[in-house]
Amino acid sequence: MDIDGKYEIIEMELWNKEDIDLTETGYFEIDGNSGCLHFICVDGNMNIKNKKDKYVFSWEGNDESDPASGHGEFIYEKDMLIGRIYFHEGDSSSFKAIKNRS
């Protein structure tokens, strides 16, 4: 199963779609064991590991130019990522992201 590709974030527990897409369409992009993410004013690089029944990741980047980091987890199901992202000492939110077909 190949999860590489770009996924548009379509839903998050804490933020509505308009907020997620504030500066550009929110996304996760995966390439092997690494990737990147963007939503609202959050940008980050991810290190991804495949566990038995899910994927886990750590991420590091910025939130409105302030350093930010955290971790998360997701499952891959029918071209969709379903998971949760955590900010170090901050919020956490569930998310759903669908694979772009372009």
C-alpha positions in Angstrom: 0.0 0.0 0.0 1.6 3.3 -1.1 0.5 6.3 0.9 2.9 8.7 -0.9 1.2 11.8 -2.2 -0.5 15.0 -1.3 -3.7 15.0 0.9 -6.1 17.9 1.3 -7.2 18.4 4.9 -11.0 18.4 4.7 -11.8 18.4 8.4 -10.3 19.2 11.7 -11.9 18.9 15.2 -10.7 22.4 16.4 -10.9 24.5 13.2 -13.4 24.9 10.3 -12.4 24.5 6.7 -12.2 28.3 6.1 -9.6 28.5 9.0 -7.7 25.4 7.8 -7.3 27.0 4.3 -6.5 30.5 5.6 -3.2 31.1 3.7 -3.5 28.2 1.2 -5.3 24.8 1.1 -4.4 22.8 4.2 -2.5 19.6 3.4 -0.3 16.7 4.4 2.3 15.6 1.8 4.0 12.3 2.2 7.2 11.0 0.5 8.4 7.7 2.1 9.3 8.3 5.7 9.2 12.1 5.5 6.6 14.7 4.7 5.3 18.1 5.3 2.1 19.7 6.6 0.4 23.0 6.4 -2.8 24.4 7.8 -3.9 27.9 9.1 -0.4 29.5 9.7 1.2 26.2 10.7 4.0 24.7 8.6 6.1 21.7 9.5 8.3 18.8 8.4 7.3 15.3 9.4 9.2 12.1 10.2 6.8 9.2 9.6 7.0 5.6 10.9 4.8 2.7 9.9 3.6 0.8 13.0 1.6 -2.4 12.8 -1.9 -0.9 12.6 -1.2 2.8 12.1 1.4 5.4 11.1 3.0 7.7 13.7 4.9 10.9 13.1 6.8 13.6 14.8 6.8 17.1 13.3 8.8 20.3 13.7 8.1 23.7 12.1 6.4 27.0 13.0 3.1 28.5 13.9 2.9 32.1 12.7 6.7 32.2 12.6 7.0 30.9 16.2 8.8 27.6 16.6 6.3 24.7 16.9 6.5 20.9 17.1 4.6 17.9 18.1 3.6 14.4 17.0 0.6 12.6 15.6 -0.8 9.4 14.3 -3.1 8.3 11.4 -4.5 5.4 9.6 -4.8 5.1 5.8 -8.2 4.1 4.6 -9.5 4.4 1.0 -7.2 7.2 -0.1 -7.9 9.1 3.2 -5.8 9.8 6.3 -7.7 9.8 9.5 -5.8 10.7 12.6 -4.8 13.2 15.3 -2.1 15.9 15.5 -0.6 17.1 18.7 1.2 20.4 19.4 4.0 20.1 22.1 2.4 21.6 25.3 -0.6 22.8 23.3 -3.7 21.8 21.4 -4.5 18.5 19.7 -7.0 17.9 16.9 -8.4 15.1 15.0 -8.2 15.4 11.2 -9.3 13.9 7.9 -7.4 14.4 4.7 -8.2 13.1 1.2 -5.6 12.1 -1.4 -5.3 14.5 -4.4 -5.8 12.8 -7.7 -3.9 15.3 -9.8 
